[in-house]
Amino acid sequence: MKILVPVKRVIDFNVKVRVKPDGSGVDLANVKMAMNPFDEIAVEEALRLKEAGKAGEVVVVSIGGPEAVETIRTGLAMGADRGILVKTGQPPEPLAVAKALKAVVERESPELVILGKQAIDDDCNQTGQMLAALLGWPQGTFASKLVLEDGAAVVTREIDGGLETVRLALPAVVTTDLRLNEPRYASLPNIMRSKKKPVDEIDAAGLGVDMAPRLKVLKVEAPPARRAGIRVATPAELVDKLKNEAGVL
Amino acid sequence: MTTLLIAEHDNARLAEATARALTAALEIGGGIHVLVAGRDCAGAAGAAAKLAGVARVLVADDERLAHPLAEPLAALIVAMAGPYDALVAPATTFGKNVMPRVAALLDVAQVSDITAVVAPDTFVRPIYAGNAIETVQSTDAKTVVTVRASAFKPAADGGSAPVEAVGAGAATGEASAFVSAEIPELERPELTSARVIVSGGRAFESAERFRACLEPLADKLGAAIGASRAAVDAGYAANDLQVGQTGKVVAPELYIACGISGAIQHLAGMKDSRVIVAINKDPEAPIFQIADYGLVGDVFELLPELEKAL
């Protein structure tokens, strides 16, 4: 069984983002970039399925500019077998990404697609669900456990009140939540080996999908700053302030 | 224009997030129809009909909708979508699961997790864990929107909308099936609607100490209990207590962060609280930069003292 893992290049989760003064977006110049953390969890889960003998090949795919190949190499260094880069101009919206991924799925015929539940840049939480919809496949979102058995994926999902388990007939789309696993670090030999692994490059235009944006970004602003408050010395003083100054008790 | 609001409910009761999403739907404007899709869901439908501002409640009652599986629910919503200009749901795990599927089937973009309505097609939403705020305009014929519940007040009762049955024939999706759910009974207020939240981090060292320190304080304050990602990952607290960029986003009157250092991902989930208190032994912890009141010291000593002082 083949597993396709879409990965996104995003600003590193430790970087403090800065809004551009002209309000056109976030400043990405000379900022450390990394694989979206939820996608790392997706790569790890695919690799564990392969190591358990449940999957044959793990293919990582990224949609973006030429630099997205670095993110694919990260997945290959973790242990994925090969990569596919779908090259686009401006950063595509989730619907466009889902359409491009659908075209890749039709070429590759995986039985399972595992991807992060959201990207930590746009925080959309859409792509996996949209891909499942376009393919007519079932979806298991926000997974904290994934078990493959008898042509089905049994997915435990993190939902607002607790946990829910669903059974999906394969092929299916699964999106990862934080508790699914802890991703491995790539070892130096694996990083060296990954440089020789194949990465196909496809032009998005060649896939014949409509990647045009549907949303107009009118402005991007910094959030209103919260003023730092005061230090109190004792719990009794804290209670006094909460009662008599803040009026919340 | 007409808007379809997708209700989140457990068949018997309407989730409060639905009433909050209704407030956003009313700002988008036009007549509001509420879809209650479930099984034996008259209780939830009755509650929806009482919300002020609802024009009609549409009930799809069918075995296939007994659990809110994305596949049949999205198919049903898409089949009903024709006359509507906007499709709205709360940005809870329920709405986040089903609405992108609806948007893709309609071939329109979704605007996720809106915090304000600027115009019927223009919305404000946080990006980068709330470190930037984006205003976006949809150019599609229909808008699909999920609503950050903590950013809108719940719509009041006082309505009496007619309740009508609609067919559920379109709700197909044999490829997925509900297996089980573990939904613990809530002993205290729900995190997303609590007036006060007491939240714990890695400092507690074990699940037992997390509970032993935070529960008496939460009980005294009538507060909900929250947790940082570090506390959930360490197994001190259940996943549904996680506050943050990828967990729950809360905005209570009072948020007491205990032993939480304040990673930007956590701050994204609570920095819109009205009053923030931080209790942490590290005086340099980033949480103090956004706290109204900071108390430096050991949570194991300070929390029992705080409980006594209340």
Interface residues (C-beta under 8 A of the other chain):
Chain A: I11 F13 K16 V17 V19 V26 F38 E93 P94 L95 A98 K117 Q118 I120 D121 D122 D123 C124 N125 Q126 T127 G128 Q129 M130 L131 A132 A133 L134 W137 P138 Q139 G140 T141 F142 S144 V154 R157 E158 I159 D160 G161 G162 L163 E164 T165 V166 R167 L168 A169 A172 D177 L178 R179 R214 L215 K216 V217 L218 K219 V220 E221 A222 P223 R226 A228 G229 I230 R231 V232 A233 T234 P235 A236 L238 V239 K241 L242 A246 V248 L249
Chain B: H67 L69 A70 E71 A74 T92 T93 F94 K96 N97 V98 M99 P100 R101 V102 A103 A104 L105 D107 V108 A109 Q110 V111 S112 D113 T122 P126 I127 Y128 A129 G130 N131 A132 I133 E134 T135 V136 Q137 S138 T139 D140 G173 E174 A175 S176 A177 F178 V179 S180 A181 E182 I183 P184 T192 V196 L221 R229 V232 D233 A238 N239 D240 Q245 T246 K248 E253 L254 I264 Q265 K271 R274 V275 I276 V277 F288 Q289 I290 A291 D292 Y293 G294 L295 V296 L302 E305 L306 K308 A309 L310
